[in-house]
Amino acid sequence: MTDLYAVFGNPIAHSKSPAIHAAFAAASGADLVYEAHLAALDGFPKAIADFIAAGGKGANITVPFKEEAFRLSTRLSERAARAGAVNTLSFAAGEIAGDNTDGAGLVRDITHNLGISLAGKRILLLGAGGAARGVIAPLLGEKPASLRLANRSAEKAQGLADAFADLASVSAGSFDETAEYSFDVVINATSASLAGTSLPLPSGIFAAGSLAYDMMYGKGETPFLELAREQGAALLADGLGMLVEQAAEAFFVWRIVRPDTGPVLASLRAQLGS
């Protein structure tokens, strides 16, 4: 029988996940169907229950349901528990197993696709919301020289840093307080680029040879990447690779097969014209 998977979100029509997983399935010979499902803002648990009843094997979860998926899970992976959010669900034996592949996708994109080692690097992570929380532990797992969190609210950034203090020392502060530092890797985990706005970042934070990475993606440079280029970042990258790599990690969770992401990423780049 054909296995059934889906992505749930609101909105969802823009999702590239069905095309990505269809390509993974074709390349690996997997017999599966992957659909996009619009869940009502107040109807996520019912949407998942109906999907399970229809024989669904697994699901990806996107905005705005990742925290709700976390609460719905009857079992959590360590990385999902750390992230406080779930983007990958697996349904078997009456359980709802929650996982989070976002951090793994980010790290894989930077280290494999971009060929940049994070070991010994000074990393600045912008934002203190769910997107930032989901990638902190995987970033720390790469053994950077330092990791600093910056946010409009220094208090919120410090609270997030404290939540990971058992893994490593993570510093935190406001955007303005980054002025006295420079970084090898600067990652934008805020929603500013989605809104088409720039961040109030001080000059001098991009070290020589630095990477500026925006988790958002689209046609052309995001406002963050434009600012980074103006401030001297050596390499600019958007989040399209992260999208493909987190999908590949989810595919591996479900199928125990790791798909080749290169052709899929190249195809999406061609479609975006970037």
N, C-alpha and C positions, 0 to 999 in steps of 0.2 A: 504493500500500500504506500501511496505517496504521503510523505510526512508534511505536516502543516506548521508553518511558522508565520509570524507577522510582526509588524512594528506598530505600536500604539502611541498616539500623541494627539495634540490639539493646538495648532493646526497640524495636518499631516500630509496634505497634497504635494508639498514641496519635497518630501523625503526622497533621498536617493537610495535608501536602504533596500527596497525591492530590487532595483537594478543591480546593486552591488552583490546581493546574495544570489540572485539569478546567475550572475557571472561566476561566482564561486561554485555554485551547484553544477553548472555546465562543465567547468574545468575539472571538477573532482568526480563527476559521474554520479552525484547524489540525486536521488529521486525525491524532490521536495518542491513545495509551493510556498512562496513568501509573499504575503499581502500587506498592504497598508490599511490600518483601521483607525478611523476617527472615533475617539472615545469622548463622550459628553464630559464636561468639566466636573460634573457631580456624579458621573457614572462609571468611573474607572474599575472599581471592584466587580461590578456586574459585567462589564465588557470582558474582563479577564475570565470570569466564571463561565460566561457563554462560550468563550474561545476554547477553554479547557473541555467543556461539554461537547464541543464540536470535534474534539480530537486533537487540538493544538498541542504540539510538542514543546514549543518554546517561543519566546517573544522578546523583542527589543522594546525598550521604553525610552521615550524622549519627552521633551518639555510638554506639559508641566507636571508629569506624573512620576518622576524618578523617586521623590521622597515617599509618595504614596505606595509605590511598588516596594520600597524598602519595608514599609509597615505591613504590607500584605504578605511578604515572604514568610514562610514557616521555617526556612533555614537560610542562613547567610554565609557566603564565603568570607574569609578574613578581610579581603580587600573591599568588599561591599560594606562590611561592618565598620571599617575604618572610614569609608567615604560617606557613610550616612545616607547613601542613595544607591539605587539599583537601576541599571540600564539593560540587564539581561536576565530573563526568567527562564527556568526550565521546569517542565511539569512531568512528574513521574511518581508512581506509587503513592498518589494522594498528597504529595508534597509540592510546594511552590518554592523552588530553590532560587535565591537571589544572588546575583553577581554584579560586579562593576568592572567593565573592560576599558573605561575611558583612560585611566592612567597608563595602563599597558599600551593602549593605542598611541598615546602621546609619546611615551618613551621609545616605542618601536619606530615611530616616524622619525624622531630626531636621530636616534642612534643608527638605524638601519637605512632608511631612505635618504636622510641628509648626511649620514656618515659622520656624525659629530658625537664623540664620547662626552658623557656628562660627568665622568669621574674627575674629581679635582677642580671642577668648574664652580664659579661664583654665579648662583642662579637667583634671579629676582622673579617672583610670581606676583602678578598684579591681580587684585581681587580677593575677596574673602567669603565668597558665596559657595554654592554647591559645586560649581565647575572647578574652583580652586581646591576645595576639600578633597575632591575625588582623585587628584593627581599628586598630592603631597607625599604620601607613603611611597608610591612608585618612583618619584623623583629622588627621595631620600635613599631608596634602595640602590640607586646608581652611584652612591658615595660621592656626592659633590663636596667641594671645599666648604661651601656654605649655602644656605637657603634662606632668603629673606622674603617676607610677605609684605606687600604694600597695598593700602586701601584708603579710600576717602576717610573712613572711620578707623583711626589707629587702634581704638579699643576692640573693634571687631577683629581686626587683623591679629592683635595680640591674643585674643581668646582662641582663635584658630591655631596659632602657633603653640599655645599651651596644650592644646588637645593632642599634639604630636610630640610633646617633649620627651616621652618615654622612648621614642625612636632616635631622636637626635636633637641637638640644640637648633631651634629655628628662631630667627630674629624677626621682628615685625615693627611696623610703624605706618605713618601716613605717607602719601605720595611725596609731600614736601620733604619728609625726613630721609628720603633716599638720596638727596642732593650730595651728601658727603661720601657716597659710595660709587663704585663702578662695577659692572657685571659682565660676565662672559655670555650669559644667556638670559634674555628677558622674555617672559611668557605672559601674554595677555589672556587672563581668564575672566575678564569682566565682560559685560554685555554691551559695552560702549560702541564697539564696531557694528554690532547688530542694529543699534540705534543711529548709526552714522555719525557719531560724535567722537571727539578726540579726548585723550586723558591729559590732566594737568601734570605732566611729568617734567621734572627739572632736567636741564641739559647736563651732559657729562656722565650719564649713567651707563652709556654704552661703551664698553672697553674696546680697545683695538681688536679687530677680528671677531667681534661679537655677533651672536645670532639673535634676531628679533623674531618671535614666534607668536602668531595670533591664532587662538583656537577657532575664531570665526573664519569664514571663507566666502568668496563671491567673485564676481567678474572684476578684475582689477585689484589694486591695493586697497586694503582697509585703512581707515583714518590712523589707526595705531601704526601700521606698517609705513604709511607716508611719513609720520612723525619720526619713526625710527630711522628711515633712510636719510631724512634731513639732519638728524642728530649723529649720523656717522656709523650706524650699524652696518657690518660688513655683509651679512647674509639675512635675507628676509624670507619668511615662510608663513603660509596661512595654514588653516586647520583641515584642509581637504585630506591630507595624508593621515591625520589623526582619525578622521571619520572612517576611512577605509580600513585602517589598522585595528580600530576598536571593533569594527564589524568582523574582521578576520578572527579576532580573539573570541568573539561571541560564537562564530561558526565553529571554532575549535572546541569551545565549551560544549556545544551541542553534538558535534559530529566526530570529535577526536581526530579531525583532519585540519591541517593548517594550510589554507589556500595561498596561492601565489598572488600577492597584492599588486605587483608591478603593472601588469597589463590593465587591471581595473582602474588603478590610479591614473595611468596614462590616458585611458579612454575618457575619464571624467575631466581631466585637465583639458583635453581637446574640445570637449563639449562646452566648457566654460571659456575657452579661448584664452587660457592663462598658462 
